[in-house]
Amino acid sequence: MEFSDEMLSAIIPPVVHWVFAGIYGLLGTYLTKYRLHPKGDEEKNNTVSKRAVIKGVLIQHVIQIAVHFMAAKVRANEGSAAKEQQPSLPVLAVQWIIAMVVMDTWQYFIHRLVHVNRFLYRHIHAAHHAQIVPYVYGALYGHPIESLLLDIIGGALAFLISGMTTRTSIYFFSFATIKSLDLHSGLYIPWNPLQALFFNNCAFHDTHHQLKGHRHNFSQPFFISWDKILGTYMPYSVEERTGGGFEIKFLKDA
């Protein structure tokens, strides 16, 4: 059976999510010296259960796949999907960078909005922050409206504005999925290229999930530019924790 690019672009990112969530889960079990939180802190500090998070993420994936399929059907009816041709590598690189900038910009401002607006935070974004110590597979856990605002609309804008093809989007959104999982992994691994090449890593995002950092470090999933430009950046250090592993230290008052 041959699958179209449209079908693959809807299905592959959720599959990538669960495969890499499993990989990070195994790494967190055995590479305890790289953990930002001791084992068991998730269950002790979080106000949402693993089961509820898994169920919530599965629902998000069903919604995303359904929306993606409807968009693909419209696209196919217009006859545009069949005419797509992959551009040259330099063009692909430019499209990829544009998509990252667009996604980062959209997610920064929407993410900041659902924090500073008390109604939106209480009724929408607070669900995600029930994970004070994030479960790695809970990177997408949250209210369905948040999924629509942050992920679905943000992804659609990145796709449309960059001009990338459907096939390119498979790789881009799979990469964005892995990057989001890494942010929520709680594993500060120096040799991890996703952390070595990006300042927006699991340590940066861990500051945001701590109560003191809720109004800071909104940027995700790639760069930290908007936090730096608009003064919402919270400086921090990563230090060795007594008993093993690492911990975050804030370098100024919130």
N, C-alpha and C positions, 0 to 999 in steps of 0.2 A: 504494500500500500504506500502510495506517495502522498506526502503531506505538503500542502502549500506553505509558502513563507508566512502568509497571514495566520494560518493555524499554528505554525511553530512559534511565531512571535507571541501568541497568546499563552501557549502551554509551557514553553521552555523556561521563562523566568520563574514561575512557581516551582517547577521541578528543581531548578538550580537552588532556589531558596531552601528547600528541605534537604537536599543533598549536602549543601555547605553548612547548614545549621547542624546537621549530624556530625560533620567533620569537626566543626568548632566545639561541639559538645564533647566529642572524644578528646580533643586537645585539652579542653578545660579540665577533664578528669585526670589526665596524666601529667600535663605540664603545669603543675600547681605553682611552680616558682614564678610563673608569669602572670598569675591571676591578680586583678586589682581588688578583688574581694575574696575572703576565705570561703571555702566550700560550706554550703549550707546557709549563706547569707541571703540567698534569693528567698528561700522559704521563710526565713526569720523576719526579714524586713519588708517584703512585698505584701501588698494587700489583695493580690489577685493570685489564684492558683495556676499551676502549670497547665492543668486541664482546661481551664477557662481561656488561657492565652492561646493554646493550640487550637481550640475551637474557634476563637475569634479570628485568628490568622487564616484558618481554612475558609471561613465565611468571606473574609476580605478577598481571598484568591478567587472564590467563586464569582464574586461581584466583578472583579477585575477581568476575569476571563469572559464573562457574559458581555460586559461593555466592549471589550476588545473585539469579540466576534461580531457584534452588531456594527461596529465601526468598519471592520474588515468586509462585511457584507455590502455595506453602502459603497465602500471603495471599489469592490469587485463589480458591483452593478454599474458604476461609472466607467469601468473598463480601464482605470488607471493602473491597477496593480500589475496587469499583464504586460504593461509597457515599460516597467521599471528596468533600468540597467545600472549595474554597479559602476560608480565613477572611479577615477584614478585614486591611488593611495593618498596623494597630497590633498585631494578634495575630501576624501574620507576623514583624514586627520582634522581638517578644518571643521567639518560637520560635527565630528565627535567633540571637539573643544567648544563649539557653539552650544551643543546640546548640554554639556556639563555646566556652562555658564548660565544658560536659561533655567535649567533645573535648580541649580543652587540659588539663583535669584528668587525664583518663585517660592521655593520652599523656605528660604530665610524669612521673607516678609509674611507669608501665611503662618509659619511656625511662630514668629514673634507675635502676630496678631492674636492667635489663640492662647497666648500666655498673658498678654497685657490686658485683654478684655476678660473681665472676671466671669461674665456669663458664658462666653465661649470656652474658657478654661474649665469651669465647673461642669458644664454639660457635655463637652466634647473631648477636650484634650486631657482632662484629668485621668481618663481611662488608661491612656498610655503611661502616665506617670505613676500609676499604681505599681509599676515596676521601678522601685527605687534602685534595686540591683537588677538590671535588665536580664531577662532570659534571651539568649542569642536568637532563638526562633521567634521572639516577640518583637523583632524590629518593626514589623508591620502591624502589631497589635494596637487597636484603638477603636474609636467610634467610626462607623461606616461613613459618616459625613466627612470626618477627617481624612479617611482613605480617598474619598472623592476629591477633596480639595487639594491635598498634598500630593498624592501619588498619581491618581488618574489624570487630573487636569494638568498637573505639573509635567507628567510624562508626555501627554498629548502636545503640550506647547513645545517641549524640547524636540519632539519628533517633527512637528510641523515647521517650526522656525528654522531648525538646522537643515531641513530639506533632505534628511537621510532617507534611504530606501528602507523598505520593510525588512529586508535581510540584514542590513546594518543595524536596525533597531533590535534585532534578536541579540546581537553581541553587546550592544550598548546597555540595554536594560538588564541583561544578565550580569554585566559588570556592575551596574548600579545596585543590583540586588546584593551581590557579594560585598560591595562596599558598605551597604547599610547593615548587613549582618556583622561585618567586622567592627563597625562602630558600637554595636551592642554586645560584642563577644566578651568583654571584660578581660581580654587576654592582651597584655602589653608585651608584644614580642618584637624585639629590636630587628630581627632578621626578616620580619614579615614585610614584603615590598609594599603592601597597601598602607602600612604605617610608616615605613621609611621614606616613601615618596610623597606622602600627604601629611600636612599638619593636622588635618581633620581626621583624627584617629580615635581609637576607643578611649584613650585617656581624656582627650578633648571632650568627647561626648559624655563620658562618665561624670564630668563636672556638672553638666547640664541636668543629669538625672538626680544629682544630690539636691536636697532641699535648698541649700544655700546658693545653688547655681541656676535655679529655675528661670531667672530673668537675664541670664547670660548664655553665651556660646550657643546661639540658635542655629548656626550654620550646619548644613548637611546637604548631600552626603560627601562632597568632594573637597571644597576649599573653605577657608575661614575668613575670606576677604570682607564680607559684609559686616561681620562682627568687628573687625579691625576698623573699617571705614566709619561705622556708625556708633562706635564706642560701647558696644555690648560685649566686648571680649573680656573674659575673666582670666587673668594669668594664673598659672598653677605650676606645680612641680610634681614629678613622679618620684617617689622615694621608696626605698626598701622598707617593708613592713616587718616589725618584730614578729618572729615566728615563721617568716617566709612569704614570698610574694611581694607585691607592690601596693602602694596606696597613694591617693591624690591629696595634695596639700594646696589649699588656696593661698595665693600670695597677696591678697588684699581683701578687705571686707566687702561683702555684697552691697 
